Amino acid sequence: MRAIFRQELEQLGDHLIEMSRLVASAVDAAAKSLKTADLGLAEKVVDDDEKINELERTVDDLCISLLARQQPVATDLRIVVTGLMMSTTLERMGDLARHVAYVARGRYPRTACSDELARLVNKMGDQASTMAKLVMTLMESRDLAEAARIESEDDRLDSLHREVFTRVLNPEYEMERQELIDAILLARFLERFGDHCVSLARRTSFLVTGDLSNSVALPLEEDASDPHAR
């Protein structure tokens, strides 16, 4: 019975790693579709999001089953409860990547932003992709040096986020109203994606150490639906 429990815990970890791989692929493709106005790539991100959603449901069902049948305690309980929270975070990250793809799709054959705004938003997309790959590595290795690096990379993403808002609030910078809306939405989606990466890094730290002092999860508000989803 204990051997089966161990196998199921390993299966839980494998599902979370696979979710992180899908999320990393999604945000990377969404960032590229935004940069190049690649309609096919944007559509693929939207379609593939269901794979992430399905894995979240699988993880949730497995965790609930483990709690009900095995009544885990101590470290085992920490693994199961943390797995539940991680699957929710990863699913929301997939949604944010999909939102970015919606914007890219909605502006085809043009790009959503131009000139300096495009440069900043594309840098945010690249940075989000970098962070997602670090999350994937962290979940595979549980190396807390990677967790610290994710927090450091998030500072760069936050800095780019502030640059976008400085630009759109500059009265001397002329832009179409739609571009203004898109830039604000994209900056918000990508900045929030980074926050979720940090949340996963801190939860992994808690999973490894059991120490809550540096692993308090960031508040996870409901991500607003993208008006471009229509």
Order of alpha helices (4+ residues) and beta strands (2+ residues): alpha-alpha-alpha-alpha-alpha-alpha
